[in-house]
Amino acid sequence: MLIAVTFGQFAFLAFPVALIAGIVFGIPIAMVLRNQGWTAWWHSLAGGIACSLPLIVYYIGMNPGHTSHVGLYNSMYAISMGTAGGLVFWLLAVFRNPQFSPIQTAWPLSLLLVPVILIAMHQYRGALEPKYLYGCITAYEEIDNPTAWQYSRVSIETDEGVIADATMTQGYSNPDVVGNCAWISKKRTVSLQGYRYSLHSSDAKGCQNACPNGAAGEH
């Protein structure tokens, strides 16, 4: 439910998904925690994360193209909400509840770690947020063993003068895009040690510098 509320005007779409996830995954996880005597706050927090994982798998499976553009940015959002949901569950359902043994009756000092964990997750997710750039396409090649979502690769000289290799979907792959203005996303890798690029449009009009096949203009 907590996840659904954070979707704002799209909460009415997220609510049934969150409800189904809570029933199908949340209740069994809560039963396991109770039966195993796992009543510490971090057990519920881990359970909340586990409850979010099937949604992430579903999201990636249903939106491979979108996921290739934004990477794990949205997945980290679901994990963050699962973490918060697990903590809320512990506070409302487990803490001082005699049905969960051993009973937690005192506020554990380790609970002070929660703000640190949430801030770290927020910072990590912020580092994964994709940035959007414009640049001229300078080269095109098809990928070995291509997929529908990663069919070809283009080299792009961005307006900042950086040469980036970006993947293209099968529907947009065309050698004639060389010389066009491109709109691409720039994403950090999971380890934050590098970047990946994906092409959104091979016929954009937002390049600051004029490309061979089109003048600079507004996107």
N, C-alpha and C positions, 0 to 999 in steps of 0.2 A: 504494500500500500504506500509506503514511504517513497518508493521509487516512482510510482504513478503520479503522486502529487507534484514532484519536482519537474514534470513535463509540461506544467503550465496549461496552456490552451489545448494541448494534446493529451491531457490527463485522461480524458474519456476513452482514448484509444489504449493508453498504457495500463489503465486500471484493470481491465479483464485479463491482460497478460500477467500482471503482477498477482492478481487473485489466483489464477491457475497455477502460477509458479509457487505461491504460498501453500496451496493445497497439495499439489503433486510432490513438491520437493521440501517445502518448509515443515510440514507436519511430520513426515518420516524422519527428517533430521532432528526435530525436537524430541521425538520418541527415542531416538538413538542416544541423544545427550542425556535424557532422563534415565534410561535403562542402564547406561554405562556409568552413571554417577558423575558425568562431566558437567559440573555446575559452575566452574570458574567463568569469569566474564570472557576470557579469551577463547573458551570453547564455543560460546554462543557467537562470538565474533567470527571465528573460523566457519561455523555453521552458516552464518549469513553470507560469507564469501562463497561457500560451496553452493548455496542456493542460487547465486547469481551466475554461476558457470554454465548451466544448461541454457540460460537465456543468451549468453555470449555466443555459445556454439550455434544456437539457432540464428542469431543476428548475423554472424559471419557467413553461415551457410546460405541465408536468404539474400544477403547483400554483398556478394564478393566484390563487385565493382566498386561500391561505395567504400567498402573496407580497404580496398587497395589504395584509395585516395586518402583516407583519414587514418589508416593504420590502427593502432590500439587505443587511439584517443577516446573513442566512445566506449570501448570495452573497459577501460579504466574507470569511466564514469559508473558503469554498472557495478564494478567491483567496489567502488567507494560507497555506493548506495547499499550494497549488500553488507558491507562492513558496518555502516551506520544502523541498518536494520537489525543486524545481529546484536548490536549493543543495546538498542531499544528493547529487543526481545528479552535480553538478560535483565534489564532494569524492571520491566513490567511483568514478566512471567516467571523468572527464575529466582531473582534476588528475594530472600526471605520467604520463599514459597516452600512449605513443608512437603509438597509433592515432589520436589527436587532434592534428593539426598546425595551427599551431605548438604545441609542447609547453609547458605551464605547469609550471615546475619550482620556482618560488619563490613564497612566500606574498605576494600583492599587498597593498600598504598600503590600497588601495581597499576591501579586504574588511572594513575597520573600519566601513564604511558599513552593512553588513548589520544589526547590532543597531539602528542608528538607523532603518532602513527597517522592520524588523519591529515595533519599538516604535511607530512612527508608524501603521502599519497596525492594530496592536492598539488604539491610542487612537481611531483613526477608527471602527473597528468598534464600540468601546464607545459612542461618541457616537451611533451608529445604532441601538443597542439600544432596542426599543420599550418604552414604559411603559404601564401599564394603569390606567385610571381608571373611576370611576362617576359618573353624573350623570343628571338628569331630561331626557327628550326634550321639547322645547318647540315644535318645528315639523317638518313633513314636506313634501317636494316631490319629484316625479319629475325625473330628469335628462334633458336633451335628448340624443338619440342614445345611449340607455342600452345597457349590456352586461349580461350575466348577473351579472358580479361587481361592477359599479357601476351599479345600476339606479335608485337613488333617493338622496336626501340628507336628513339630519335635522340639526336644531340641538339641541345638548345643553348644558345648564348643569351643569358638573361640580361636584363637592362643594367644589372650591376657588373656585367662583364664576366660572370661565372659561367663556365661550360658545364652543363648538367646533362646526364643521360636519363631520359624518362621513358616509361613503358606506355604503350598504346593498346587499346582494346581492338578486337578484330573488326568491329564495325567502323572504326575511325582510321584503320591502317590503310595508308595509301602513299606510295613514293612521291606523289605530286605535292605533298605537304611541305617539302623542303623549300625554304624561302618564306613560308607563312609566319605570321605572328602567333605564338602559342601562349596559352594560359595553363600553368602547371601548379601542382601542390608540392611543397617541400616538407618532408616529415623526418623527425629524428628516429633512429633505430631504437630497438628495445633497450640496448645497452647505453644509449645516448652517445655513442662513440662516432657516429656517422650520420649520413642523411640518405633518404630515398626520395625519388621524384616520380610523380605520376602526371600524365597529361590529361587535362580536362577539355581543352578546346584547341584544335589545330587551325582555327580560322578566327582568332580573336582580333580585337581592334584596340587593345590597350597598351601596346608596346610604345615606350618612350622614343626609341630609335626606330626609324623606318626600316622595314624588312624588304627584301627584294620583291616579294609578291604582294606587298600592301603597305600603305602609309601608316604612320603612327596615328592613333586616335583613341577615342573613348571606347571601353569595353561595353 
